[in-house]
Amino acid sequence: MNNNANIPLIQPVPVERDAQGWWSHPGIPDFDEDVNAYRAWIDAQGLDIKYMMLEDEREDHPVWLSYFEEASPSVSDWTVAPPKGDGWFVLSIHDTEGGPVWVWARRWIVAPA
């Protein structure tokens, strides 16, 4: 739950992917790979998060093949439908040790008026 009324709540913005297909919401602070700080921020934001991994796509998916088999750095053709339900927006499309991930978020608390 959002215990800090002074924290600005992140809002959906248009996704403008770079040439390789990566993107991060400009409202995400730099956590310098501090997972605990990231999780605390998600909680303070009141966000429900869904992670969709490229490695979970079919092995014959064109982007799966180009990324994992051909070592292409591009995921620009990879698109993912939002999870079921209302209010989902993209937090990021980034690379991880397990490969590319598409991060969806939606608020599970009501934003203050």
N, C-alpha and C positions, 0 to 999 in steps of 0.2 A: 504494500500500500504506500502511497505517496505521503511520507511523513514530513517532507520538507516543502512547505508552501511557497518558498522562495525559488525553488528550482524551476527553470523554464521547461515546460513540457514540449517535447519534440512533436512536430506535426508532419503530416504527409507533404512531400514536395515532389515535383516532377523528377523522374529518373533520367539522368543524362549520362549514359555509359561512355567510357573512353573507347578508343579504337580497339582495344583488346576485349572489351565487354565488361570491365570492372566498374564498380561505383560504390561509394559510401555516402550516406546521408550527411550533409554538411553540419547537422546539429549534433552529431555524435562526438563527444569529447575524445581527446587522444589519451588512451589508457596505457600506452606503452606496454602492451601485452599483459597488463595486470588483470587477470581474469576475475579476481575478487572485486576490484573496483568496477569493472564492467557489469558484473552481476548486481552489485549494489545500485548502480545507476539504473539498470533495467527495472529493479524493484521500486526505486524512488520514482521512476517514470510511470509505474503502474502498467507495464507492458506485458502482454502475452507474446512469446516468441516462438516461431516455427522455423526450423532449419531444414532446407532441402539441398541435398548433396548431389553433385554431378555423378559421383560414384554409384548412386542409387538408380540412375537412369539405365535403360536397357544397354547391354554391351554393343548393340548394333546402332545405337543412337549416334548420329554423325559427329556431334560435339564430343561425346564420350570417346569415340574412336580417335578423333584428331587430337584431343588433349592427352589421353592416357596411352594411346598406341603410337601416335606420331609426334608426341612431345610439342604440340602446338601451344603457344602461350595464350591463344585467343579463345574466349568463350562467348564472343559477340553474338553468335547465332543461338546460344542457349537461352531459352525463355521458359519460365515456370509460371503456371497459373497460381493465383493466390489460394491459400487454404480455404476450406468451406467456411462460410459465415461472413458476416459484415465487418467492415472497418479495417481490413488488412492493408498495410502499406509496406513498401520496401525499405529496410534499414541498410542493407548492403548486399553487394555481390562481390565476394572476395575469395582469395585463395587461403587454404589452410593446409596443415600437414596431410590431411586426408583428401585434399583436392578442393576444387571450387565449391562454394556454398552460397546459396541464395537465402538471405535472412528476411523473413516477414515479421511484422509486428502489428499489434493492435492494442488499444488501451482497454484494460479490464477494470479501470476506475473511471469515473466521470471527471473530465477536466473541469477545473473551476471556471466559472463564468467571468 
